[in-house]
């Protein structure tokens, strides 16, 4: 009897944890092996900054930052239909109320948007979605713990002081090269 009850509880938990709702994380996982996408992660170690020279606010911002996930679709004449499909999928995901939009630049066809997940002072991730009809699109997820908009501004000043490890950015070269 205990085995049946245990199995029933396990199945209930498993079924409730299986969420079929689309999310950015699922989208990233599903497309990392797609030949039209370039996917990579950047850890906080890329900054290579002397923490002793940072202000308290900069140190707090750096501590809240964990990593950046980047997924970029490089458009070419042979994948126009897939480009439109994938861009529509991303727009649909970002319309979920979970992703709160901070600002938007340009039009729906070309431009960028900045969104976040979490509460104002406890942000889990910032999302930058930029797309251009001729070249493709990119989604950047800045993941962290208890981030806030002030942390992002302080991270900008940390970036200015950092000695970025450019080897971690090599995957971007393929995206930036013209065909």
DONUBA-582492 format. One line per 5 residues: number of its first residue (from 1); their letters; for each residue x, y, z of N, C-alpha, C, CB. Coordinates in pm, 1 decimal. Glycine has a CB too. Layout:
BEGIN
NUM	a	X/Y/Z/X/Y/Z/X/Y/Z/X/Y/Z ~ ...;
This chain:
BEGIN
1	xxxxx	82.1/-119.8/0.0/0.0/0.0/0.0/86.2/125.8/0.0/-93.2/0.1/120.3 ~ 193.2/126.3/81.1/281.6/242.4/87.1/344.9/269.6/-49.0/390.6/221.5/193.0 ~ 374.7/162.9/-119.9/436.1/176.6/-252.4/339.4/244.5/-348.6/478.4/38.4/-307.8 ~ 212.8/206.8/-344.5/111.7/265.4/-432.8/92.5/413.6/-400.8/-22.6/189.8/-419.5 ~ 84.9/447.0/-274.1/68.5/586.9/-232.4/191.8/667.9/-272.6/45.1/596.3/-78.7;
6	xxxxx	310.0/611.5/-248.5/433.8/679.9/-286.9/440.7/703.2/-436.5/554.8/599.7/-241.9 ~ 402.1/601.6/-514.9/402.2/614.4/-660.6/300.3/718.6/-705.9/372.3/478.8/-726.7 ~ 184.5/720.9/-642.7/81.2/818.8/-678.1/129.2/961.6/-649.6/-49.2/789.8/-600.2 ~ 193.8/980.6/-535.4/245.9/1113.5/-501.6/353.7/1154.6/-600.8/302.1/1115.4/-357.6 ~ 443.2/1061.8/-633.2/549.5/1091.0/-730.2/490.2/1130.6/-865.1/642.4/969.0/-747.1;
11	xxxxx	391.1/1054.7/-913.6/329.1/1084.9/-1042.7/259.4/1221.0/-1040.8/228.8/975.4/-1080.1 ~ 191.9/1252.6/-931.1/125.4/1383.6/-920.3/226.8/1497.0/-925.8/44.1/1392.4/-789.8 ~ 334.6/1482.3/-850.8/438.6/1585.3/-851.5/502.9/1597.1/-989.2/545.5/1554.1/-746.1 ~ 527.5/1485.4/-1052.2/591.1/1485.3/-1183.9/500.5/1551.7/-1286.5/625.1/1341.7/-1227.7 ~ 372.3/1517.0/-1284.7/279.0/1574.7/-1382.2/259.3/1724.1/-1360.0/144.3/1503.4/-1374.9;
16	xxxxx	256.8/1768.5/-1235.4/239.1/1911.1/-1210.4/365.6/1989.6/-1241.5/197.9/1934.4/-1066.1 ~ 481.2/1924.1/-1235.9/605.6/1994.9/-1267.1/630.0/2004.8/-1416.8/723.0/1925.7/-1200.8 ~ 564.0/1923.0/-1493.9/578.8/1927.5/-1639.6/491.5/2038.4/-1693.3/541.6/1791.3/-1705.1 ~ 549.8/2150.6/-1717.3/476.9/2267.6/-1765.1/497.4/2279.2/-1914.5/523.1/2396.9/-1692.5 ~ 388.4/2271.7/-1989.8/400.6/2278.4/-2135.2/400.8/2422.6/-2185.5/287.1/2200.8/-2200.8;
21	xxxxx	388.9/2516.8/-2097.2/389.7/2657.6/-2133.6/527.2/2697.2/-2188.3/352.4/2745.2/-2012.0 ~ 531.0/2766.8/-2302.4/661.8/2805.6/-2357.2/732.8/2906.4/-2266.3/645.0/2865.1/-2498.2 ~ 864.2/2893.7/-2260.1/944.6/2987.5/-2182.6/1074.4/3011.4/-2258.3/972.2/2933.9/-2037.8 ~ 1143.7/3117.7/-2220.6/1272.6/3145.1/-2284.5/1372.3/3034.5/-2257.9/1328.9/3277.6/-2236.1 ~ 1372.5/2982.7/-2137.8/1466.4/2875.9/-2105.3/1442.9/2754.7/-2194.8/1453.9/2836.2/-1957.6;
26	xxxxx	1317.5/2715.1/-2212.1/1286.4/2602.9/-2301.6/1326.1/2635.9/-2444.7/1136.5/2568.2/-2295.2 ~ 1300.8/2758.9/-2485.8/1334.9/2800.7/-2622.3/1486.0/2790.4/-2644.9/1286.2/2945.6/-2648.9 ~ 1563.3/2834.1/-2548.0/1709.2/2825.0/-2558.2/1752.2/2679.1/-2572.4/1776.6/2889.2/-2434.4 ~ 1699.2/2593.4/-2486.0/1737.1/2451.9/-2487.3/1699.6/2387.1/-2620.5/1669.6/2376.8/-2370.9 ~ 1580.7/2416.3/-2669.9/1533.9/2355.7/-2794.4/1615.9/2397.8/-2916.3/1389.3/2391.2/-2816.8;
31	xxxxx	1678.1/2515.8/-2912.1/1745.1/2567.5/-3031.1/1897.4/2571.1/-3024.7/1696.2/2703.1/-3057.8 ~ 1956.8/2524.2/-2917.9/2102.8/2530.7/-2908.5/2172.6/2445.8/-3014.2/2147.2/2486.6/-2771.2 ~ 2109.4/2340.4/-3061.8/2170.8/2253.5/-3163.1/2126.6/2287.7/-3304.6/2137.7/2109.0/-3133.9 ~ 2036.3/2382.4/-3320.5/1987.5/2421.6/-3453.5/2098.7/2494.9/-3527.6/1859.7/2511.5/-3442.8 ~ 2124.3/2456.2/-3653.0/2234.7/2514.0/-3730.7/2216.4/2662.7/-3761.2/2250.3/2438.5/-3860.2;
36	xxxxx	2096.7/2712.5/-3754.2/2072.9/2854.7/-3780.0/2096.8/2942.7/-3657.3/1931.6/2874.4/-3828.9 ~ 2119.7/2880.4/-3544.1/2139.9/2954.5/-3420.0/2283.7/2944.3/-3372.3/2045.8/2903.7/-3311.9 ~ 2324.9/3047.6/-3303.0/2450.9/3047.4/-3229.0/2411.7/3066.4/-3083.6/2552.0/3160.8/-3279.5 ~ 2456.1/2974.4/-2999.4/2420.3/2981.5/-2857.5/2545.6/2970.0/-2773.2/2319.3/2870.5/-2819.7 ~ 2554.6/3053.4/-2671.5/2664.4/3041.9/-2576.8/2632.3/3115.2/-2448.7/2793.1/3095.3/-2637.1;
41	xxxxx	2707.0/3078.3/-2346.1/2692.0/3138.7/-2214.1/2817.6/3216.6/-2181.0/2664.0/3031.3/-2106.0 ~ 2799.3/3323.6/-2107.9/2912.3/3403.1/-2059.4/2901.0/3408.0/-1908.1/2913.8/3548.4/-2122.1 ~ 3004.8/3363.0/-1841.8/3002.2/3362.9/-1695.5/3052.2/3497.3/-1642.5/3088.1/3246.8/-1639.0 ~ 3032.3/3518.7/-1515.2/3077.0/3644.1/-1454.1/3229.3/3656.1/-1455.7/3025.6/3654.2/-1310.3 ~ 3298.6/3544.1/-1476.5/3445.5/3548.1/-1480.1/3499.0/3624.4/-1601.3/3501.3/3406.4/-1480.6;
46	xxxxx	3415.5/3647.9/-1701.7/3459.4/3722.3/-1820.9/3502.0/3864.1/-1783.9/3346.7/3727.0/-1926.4 ~ 3446.9/3917.8/-1677.2/3472.7/4057.4/-1642.7/3615.8/4081.5/-1597.7/3378.3/4101.7/-1534.6 ~ 3675.0/3984.2/-1530.7/3815.5/3995.3/-1491.1/3844.2/4132.9/-1429.4/3907.6/3971.1/-1612.6 ~ 3777.7/4160.1/-1319.3/3786.8/4291.1/-1255.8/3848.1/4277.0/-1115.5/3646.4/4357.9/-1247.9 ~ 3922.6/4377.7/-1075.1/3981.6/4381.5/-941.6/3872.6/4427.6/-843.8/4107.6/4477.1/-936.8;
51	xxxxx	3818.9/4334.8/-767.8/3706.7/4363.7/-677.8/3743.8/4461.2/-567.0/3655.5/4235.5/-616.6 ~ 3871.5/4471.7/-535.3/3912.6/4563.6/-428.0/3898.6/4709.6/-470.7/4057.6/4535.3/-386.5 ~ 3891.6/4734.6/-601.0/3879.0/4872.0/-650.7/3734.5/4912.7/-677.8/3959.8/4888.2/-777.0 ~ 3640.6/4824.9/-642.6/3499.7/4853.9/-667.5/3434.8/4917.4/-545.2/3424.9/4726.3/-706.7 ~ 3337.2/5003.2/-570.6/3258.9/5060.3/-460.9/3167.7/4951.2/-403.6/3174.9/5184.0/-509.8;
56	xxxxx	3107.6/4977.8/-290.3/3016.1/4882.6/-227.8/2898.9/4852.1/-321.4/2964.4/4937.6/-92.8 ~ 2845.4/4955.0/-386.9/2733.3/4936.6/-478.8/2774.2/4851.0/-598.7/2680.5/5072.7/-526.6 ~ 2894.8/4872.3/-649.5/2943.9/4792.5/-761.9/2964.8/4647.2/-719.9/3075.2/4851.5/-816.7 ~ 3016.0/4626.1/-599.2/3035.8/4490.4/-549.2/2901.6/4418.0/-535.0/3110.0/4493.1/-414.0 ~ 2800.7/4488.5/-485.1/2668.1/4428.4/-471.4/2610.9/4392.7/-608.7/2572.7/4524.3/-397.0;
61	xxxxx	2630.5/4480.6/-705.8/2581.8/4453.2/-840.9/2651.9/4331.2/-899.9/2602.7/4575.5/-931.6 ~ 2781.4/4323.1/-880.2/2859.4/4210.4/-931.0/2816.8/4080.1/-863.2/3009.9/4235.1/-909.2 ~ 2788.6/4085.6/-734.0/2743.3/3966.1/-662.5/2606.7/3918.9/-710.5/2738.4/3993.4/-513.3 ~ 2522.9/4009.9/-756.3/2388.9/3971.2/-801.7/2390.8/3909.8/-941.5/2296.4/4092.1/-800.3 ~ 2496.9/3930.3/-1015.8/2509.7/3881.5/-1152.2/2565.3/3739.9/-1153.2/2599.2/3974.5/-1234.4;
66	xxxxx	2500.1/3648.6/-1226.0/2547.6/3510.5/-1234.6/2605.6/3478.3/-1371.7/2434.6/3414.5/-1203.2 ~ 2525.3/3496.3/-1477.5/2574.0/3465.7/-1611.9/2483.0/3528.7/-1716.4/2583.0/3313.2/-1633.4 ~ 2530.4/3522.0/-1838.8/2454.1/3571.6/-1953.2/2438.9/3456.7/-2051.3/2524.1/3695.4/-2020.7 ~ 2315.9/3433.7/-2097.9/2289.4/3337.3/-2204.2/2258.3/3416.7/-2329.7/2171.5/3239.8/-2166.9 ~ 2318.9/3377.4/-2440.8/2293.4/3444.8/-2568.0/2251.7/3340.5/-2670.3/2419.1/3523.8/-2616.8;
71	xxxxx	2144.7/3369.9/-2741.6/2097.5/3286.7/-2851.2/2071.2/3379.9/-2968.3/1968.6/3204.3/-2811.7 ~ 2140.2/3355.2/-3078.3/2127.0/3443.8/-3193.9/2092.9/3362.4/-3318.0/2256.9/3524.8/-3216.3 ~ 2003.5/3413.7/-3398.6/1964.0/3352.5/-3525.4/2023.6/3436.4/-3636.8/1807.7/3341.9/-3539.2 ~ 2105.4/3374.2/-3719.4/2166.7/3445.3/-3831.3/2083.3/3418.5/-3957.1/2316.2/3401.0/-3851.9 ~ 2020.6/3522.3/-4006.1/1933.9/3509.5/-4122.7/2016.8/3507.0/-4249.9/1832.0/3624.1/-4127.5;
76	xxxxx	1972.4/3424.4/-4344.1/2031.3/3422.4/-4477.6/1919.2/3398.4/-4578.5/2143.0/3312.5/-4489.4 ~ 1946.5/3406.9/-4707.9/1839.6/3389.7/-4807.3/1770.0/3253.5/-4801.8/1896.0/3409.9/-4944.6 ~ 1834.5/3153.1/-4745.1/1777.7/3018.6/-4742.1/1691.7/2989.3/-4619.4/1887.6/2918.9/-4749.0 ~ 1691.5/3075.9/-4520.1/1615.3/3046.1/-4398.3/1515.6/3156.4/-4361.2/1710.6/3023.9/-4283.0 ~ 1468.0/3228.8/-4460.1/1376.0/3339.7/-4434.7/1248.4/3294.1/-4364.8/1340.8/3408.8/-4564.9;
81	xxxxx	1191.0/3182.6/-4410.2/1066.8/3134.0/-4348.7/1090.8/3093.7/-4203.2/1010.1/3014.2/-4428.5 ~ 1201.1/3024.8/-4176.7/1231.9/2985.5/-4039.7/1258.2/3108.3/-3952.5/1353.2/2891.4/-4037.1 ~ 1323.5/3209.7/-4009.9/1348.5/3334.3/-3937.1/1216.3/3394.5/-3889.5/1425.1/3435.6/-4026.3 ~ 1120.0/3404.7/-3979.2/989.6/3463.2/-3943.1/919.0/3378.0/-3837.5/899.9/3477.1/-4068.6 ~ 925.2/3245.6/-3852.7/861.9/3155.5/-3756.2/924.4/3170.3/-3618.5/872.8/3010.3/-3803.1;
86	xxxxx	1057.2/3169.0/-3612.6/1126.7/3177.2/-3484.5/1107.2/3313.1/-3418.3/1275.1/3149.8/-3503.6 ~ 1107.1/3417.3/-3498.1/1084.7/3551.1/-3442.5/943.5/3560.7/-3384.0/1105.9/3660.0/-3551.4 ~ 846.1/3501.3/-3452.2/708.5/3500.7/-3400.5/698.6/3422.3/-3270.3/612.5/3441.3/-3504.4 ~ 769.7/3308.2/-3263.0/769.5/3229.3/-3139.3/822.8/3313.6/-3022.8/854.9/3100.3/-3156.4 ~ 933.9/3382.7/-3046.6/993.0/3464.4/-2939.3/900.3/3577.4/-2898.1/1127.7/3521.8/-2983.6;
91	xxxxx	839.9/3643.1/-2995.8/745.6/3749.8/-2961.8/630.8/3695.2/-2878.3/691.4/3816.8/-3089.1 ~ 583.7/3575.0/-2911.5/476.8/3511.9/-2834.4/519.4/3481.8/-2691.7/432.1/3384.4/-2902.2 ~ 640.5/3429.7/-2675.3/691.9/3399.6/-2541.4/702.8/3527.3/-2459.5/829.3/3329.4/-2549.7 ~ 754.4/3632.3/-2520.0/777.0/3757.3/-2446.7/647.3/3832.6/-2415.1/869.2/3847.2/-2526.5 ~ 535.1/3792.0/-2476.0/406.2/3854.0/-2443.0/346.2/3795.3/-2315.4/308.1/3836.5/-2558.9;
96	xxxxx	403.6/3686.1/-2266.3/358.7/3626.7/-2140.9/377.9/3730.9/-2029.7/437.5/3493.4/-2109.1 ~ 277.5/3749.1/-1942.8/289.3/3848.8/-1835.0/409.7/3827.3/-1743.8/164.4/3847.7/-1751.7 ~ 464.2/3707.0/-1742.2/584.1/3678.9/-1661.7/698.9/3770.4/-1703.0/626.2/3530.7/-1676.3 ~ 706.0/3803.4/-1832.4/811.7/3888.9/-1885.8/758.6/4032.4/-1891.1/858.5/3840.1/-2028.0 ~ 799.4/4113.3/-1794.8/751.5/4250.8/-1784.9/840.0/4341.8/-1869.1/749.2/4298.0/-1637.3;
101	xxxxx	780.3/4406.9/-1966.7/858.0/4491.1/-2056.7/891.2/4625.2/-1992.3/782.4/4513.0/-2187.0 ~ 1020.4/4660.3/-1996.2/1065.0/4789.5/-1943.7/1061.5/4896.0/-2051.9/1206.3/4778.3/-1885.7 ~ 1113.7/4859.7/-2170.3/1116.9/4956.1/-2279.9/1125.1/4883.8/-2412.8/1235.2/5052.8/-2264.4 ~ 1092.2/4957.0/-2517.0/1093.5/4902.6/-2651.9/1145.0/5010.6/-2746.2/951.7/4853.0/-2694.8 ~ 1230.3/4969.4/-2839.1/1285.7/5060.9/-2938.8/1246.1/5011.8/-3076.1/1440.4/5072.1/-2926.4;
106	xxxxx	1222.8/5102.7/-3169.2/1192.8/5064.0/-3306.3/1051.8/5012.4/-3321.4/1289.7/4959.8/-3353.2 ~ 1030.1/4936.5/-3429.7/897.8/4882.5/-3458.8/895.5/4734.3/-3425.5/859.4/4905.8/-3606.7 ~ 781.0/4670.0/-3449.4/768.4/4527.4/-3423.2/854.6/4442.8/-3514.1/626.3/4485.7/-3437.0 ~ 880.3/4489.4/-3634.8/960.2/4412.5/-3731.9/1110.1/4427.6/-3707.3/927.0/4456.9/-3874.5 ~ 1153.5/4544.6/-3662.5/1294.6/4570.3/-3634.4/1304.1/4655.0/-3509.3/1364.7/4640.4/-3754.2;
111	xxxxx	1400.8/4624.3/-3428.0/1419.1/4702.3/-3307.3/1462.9/4614.8/-3192.7/1292.1/4775.4/-3271.4 ~ 1433.6/4660.2/-3072.3/1476.1/4587.9/-2952.8/1378.3/4613.6/-2839.4/1618.7/4629.1/-2911.3 ~ 1379.7/4521.3/-2745.1/1299.8/4539.1/-2624.6/1380.7/4490.0/-2505.2/1163.9/4463.4/-2635.1 ~ 1352.1/4548.0/-2389.9/1414.3/4506.8/-2264.9/1301.4/4469.5/-2170.0/1506.3/4620.2/-2204.6 ~ 1310.2/4347.9/-2117.4/1209.4/4296.8/-2024.7/1279.9/4239.2/-1902.3/1119.3/4189.0/-2093.0;
116	xxxxx	1201.0/4205.5/-1801.2/1259.0/4140.9/-1683.5/1159.9/4042.3/-1624.1/1300.2/4245.5/-1578.2 ~ 1214.0/3950.8/-1543.1/1133.9/3852.4/-1471.1/1162.6/3872.2/-1322.7/1166.4/3704.6/-1517.6 ~ 1056.8/3883.2/-1245.2/1072.6/3900.5/-1100.4/1003.7/4026.7/-1054.4/1220.7/3904.5/-1061.7 ~ 1030.6/4061.8/-930.7/976.2/4184.9/-872.1/1079.4/4296.6/-887.1/938.5/4163.9/-721.3 ~ 1036.7/4419.7/-871.0/1123.9/4535.7/-894.5/1259.1/4527.8/-824.9/1054.3/4659.6/-850.2;
121	xxxxx	1262.7/4483.0/-702.7/1388.0/4478.0/-626.9/1446.4/4336.8/-617.0/1365.6/4532.9/-487.9 ~ 1381.9/4241.1/-679.5/1427.9/4101.8/-674.8/1417.2/4041.0/-814.5/1344.8/4018.3/-571.6 ~ 1486.7/4098.9/-908.7/1480.2/4055.8/-1048.0/1568.5/3933.5/-1067.6/1523.1/4169.8/-1143.5 ~ 1512.3/3832.5/-1132.8/1585.0/3708.9/-1161.1/1659.5/3716.0/-1294.3/1488.9/3590.7/-1161.8 ~ 1599.8/3783.8/-1390.8/1665.1/3795.7/-1520.4/1617.6/3919.0/-1596.1/1640.1/3671.1/-1603.3;
126	xxxxx	1711.0/3976.0/-1671.3/1680.9/4081.0/-1767.2/1690.7/4017.6/-1904.3/1777.7/4204.4/-1752.6 ~ 1600.1/4055.4/-1995.4/1599.3/3999.4/-2129.7/1608.5/4112.5/-2230.9/1472.5/3914.2/-2153.7 ~ 1706.0/4101.4/-2319.0/1718.5/4193.5/-2431.3/1689.5/4113.5/-2557.0/1861.1/4261.0/-2436.9 ~ 1590.4/4156.2/-2633.3/1556.0/4092.0/-2759.6/1573.3/4195.6/-2868.4/1410.0/4034.1/-2758.3 ~ 1668.0/4172.3/-2957.6/1694.7/4264.5/-3068.2/1677.7/4188.9/-3199.3/1838.1/4326.5/-3057.5;
131	xxxxx	1612.6/4251.9/-3295.8/1597.0/4186.0/-3425.0/1605.7/4285.5/-3538.1/1465.1/4111.7/-3431.5 ~ 1661.2/4237.2/-3646.8/1675.3/4316.7/-3767.1/1642.9/4225.2/-3884.5/1819.4/4379.1/-3779.5 ~ 1557.7/4272.0/-3971.8/1505.8/4189.9/-4080.5/1616.2/4131.9/-4169.7/1410.7/4271.7/-4164.3 ~ 1721.1/4206.5/-4195.3/1825.2/4161.1/-4287.3/1924.7/4064.7/-4223.5/1899.1/4279.4/-4341.8 ~ 1954.5/4080.5/-4095.9/2062.4/4001.7/-4035.1/2015.9/3892.6/-3939.5/2154.0/4092.5/-3962.2;
136	xxxxx	1904.1/3909.2/-3872.9/1855.8/3809.8/-3779.3/1816.1/3870.9/-3646.7/1959.9/3704.6/-3757.6 ~ 1820.8/3790.1/-3542.2/1784.4/3839.5/-3410.4/1872.1/3774.7/-3304.7/1636.2/3813.0/-3381.2 ~ 1870.2/3835.5/-3188.3/1943.4/3781.2/-3073.6/1861.2/3802.5/-2947.5/2083.6/3847.5/-3059.7 ~ 1868.9/3704.5/-2859.5/1805.8/3713.9/-2728.5/1917.0/3699.4/-2625.7/1693.1/3604.3/-2709.1 ~ 1923.9/3795.6/-2536.2/2025.4/3794.8/-2431.3/1953.2/3789.1/-2297.5/2119.2/3920.6/-2440.3;
141	xxxxx	1987.7/3687.2/-2219.6/1931.2/3672.2/-2085.0/2041.2/3700.5/-1983.9/1870.5/3528.7/-2063.5 ~ 2024.3/3804.7/-1904.3/2117.5/3835.0/-1795.5/2055.2/3775.1/-1670.2/2144.0/3992.3/-1780.0 ~ 2117.6/3668.3/-1621.3/2062.8/3596.0/-1506.9/2134.2/3636.8/-1379.4/2073.9/3444.5/-1528.0 ~ 2057.7/3645.4/-1273.6/2116.8/3683.8/-1146.2/2024.9/3652.1/-1030.9/2150.7/3830.8/-1145.9 ~ 2059.9/3706.3/-918.4/1984.0/3681.5/-796.4/1962.1/3816.1/-728.3/2058.3/3580.1/-701.3;
146	xxxxx	1838.8/3849.0/-705.8/1801.3/3974.6/-640.5/1861.2/4097.2/-709.8/1844.9/3972.1/-495.3 ~ 1858.7/4096.6/-842.7/1905.9/4214.0/-916.9/1797.9/4321.1/-910.1/1940.1/4178.0/-1066.0 ~ 1838.6/4443.5/-937.1/1743.7/4552.9/-949.8/1797.4/4648.3/-1056.2/1721.5/4626.3/-812.5 ~ 1717.6/4743.2/-1103.0/1765.2/4833.9/-1207.7/1892.6/4908.9/-1169.5/1657.3/4933.4/-1241.3 ~ 1910.0/4941.3/-1041.9/2031.8/5009.6/-998.4/2153.2/4920.4/-1018.9/2020.9/5051.3/-851.0;
151	xxxxx	2137.2/4789.9/-993.2/2247.4/4696.2/-1015.6/2291.6/4697.7/-1161.6/2206.1/4554.3/-974.4 ~ 2196.1/4705.4/-1250.9/2230.6/4706.4/-1393.6/2312.5/4830.9/-1426.3/2102.6/4701.0/-1481.6 ~ 2272.5/4944.4/-1372.0/2349.1/5067.2/-1396.2/2489.1/5056.3/-1334.7/2274.4/5190.0/-1338.1 ~ 2499.3/4998.8/-1215.9/2629.7/4980.9/-1152.7/2714.9/4879.8/-1228.8/2612.5/4936.2/-1007.8 ~ 2650.2/4779.4/-1289.6/2725.0/4682.3/-1370.7/2788.1/4750.7/-1491.3/2633.0/4567.5/-1417.1;
156	xxxxx	2722.2/4851.6/-1543.6/2779.1/4925.5/-1656.5/2911.5/4990.6/-1615.5/2679.3/5033.1/-1707.3 ~ 2916.4/5045.3/-1496.4/3041.8/5106.1/-1451.0/3147.0/4999.2/-1421.6/3017.4/5192.2/-1325.7 ~ 3104.1/4881.8/-1376.6/3198.0/4770.9/-1355.4/3255.7/4727.0/-1489.7/3128.0/4651.1/-1284.0 ~ 3171.7/4721.3/-1590.8/3218.2/4682.4/-1725.2/3326.0/4777.2/-1776.0/3100.5/4679.7/-1824.2 ~ 3311.6/4905.1/-1746.1/3411.3/5002.6/-1789.8/3546.4/4977.4/-1723.6/3363.8/5144.5/-1759.0;
161	xxxxx	3547.4/4922.5/-1603.3/3671.4/4896.8/-1530.2/3727.8/4757.1/-1557.7/3647.8/4913.7/-1381.3 ~ 3650.6/4674.5/-1625.9/3692.1/4534.8/-1642.2/3790.4/4516.3/-1757.5/3570.5/4447.0/-1664.6 ~ 3858.7/4405.3/-1750.4/3946.5/4360.1/-1858.5/3881.7/4234.5/-1912.6/4096.3/4333.8/-1809.2 ~ 3785.4/4252.5/-2002.4/3701.8/4142.2/-2049.9/3785.3/4037.6/-2122.8/3591.2/4194.7/-2142.1 ~ 3757.7/3910.4/-2090.0/3821.7/3796.0/-2154.8/3752.6/3774.8/-2289.5/3813.7/3666.1/-2064.7;
166	xxxxx	3811.3/3826.8/-2396.0/3749.3/3825.3/-2528.0/3736.0/3685.6/-2587.7/3828.3/3911.4/-2621.1 ~ 3808.8/3588.0/-2536.3/3796.3/3451.3/-2586.5/3654.9/3396.7/-2566.9/3897.1/3360.5/-2517.1 ~ 3587.8/3441.4/-2462.5/3450.9/3395.4/-2438.8/3352.5/3454.3/-2540.2/3407.2/3432.0/-2297.3 ~ 3393.6/3558.0/-2611.5/3304.3/3621.8/-2708.5/3327.4/3574.6/-2852.0/3321.0/3771.3/-2702.1 ~ 3419.0/3482.0/-2874.0/3449.8/3435.4/-3009.4/3328.5/3384.7/-3087.3/3551.8/3326.6/-3002.2;
171	xxxxx	3231.4/3315.7/-3025.1/3115.2/3269.3/-3102.0/3039.5/3383.4/-3170.3/3020.6/3193.7/-3011.1 ~ 3048.6/3505.4/-3118.0/2980.3/3618.8/-3180.7/3041.7/3656.0/-3315.4/2983.7/3739.3/-3088.1 ~ 3167.4/3624.9/-3337.1/3231.9/3661.1/-3462.3/3159.4/3604.0/-3583.1/3374.9/3614.2/-3461.9 ~ 3113.4/3480.1/-3571.3/3040.8/3416.7/-3681.6/2910.4/3487.8/-3713.0/3012.8/3271.7/-3649.1 ~ 2846.9/3540.8/-3613.3/2722.0/3611.9/-3634.5/2743.8/3748.0/-3697.7/2648.7/3627.5/-3504.2;
176	xxxx	2852.7/3813.6/-3660.8/2877.4/3948.5/-3707.6/2935.6/3954.9/-3848.7/2969.0/4017.4/-3613.1 ~ 2993.6/3845.0/-3896.3/3050.2/3844.2/-4031.0/2939.8/3847.1/-4134.3/3139.1/3721.5/-4052.1 ~ 2961.1/3925.7/-4238.4/2864.4/3931.5/-4347.5/2883.3/3810.1/-4436.7/2879.4/4062.6/-4429.0 ~ 2775.6/3768.3/-4499.5/2782.4/3653.1/-4588.8/2828.0/3693.5/-4726.0/2648.5/3584.0/-4597.6;
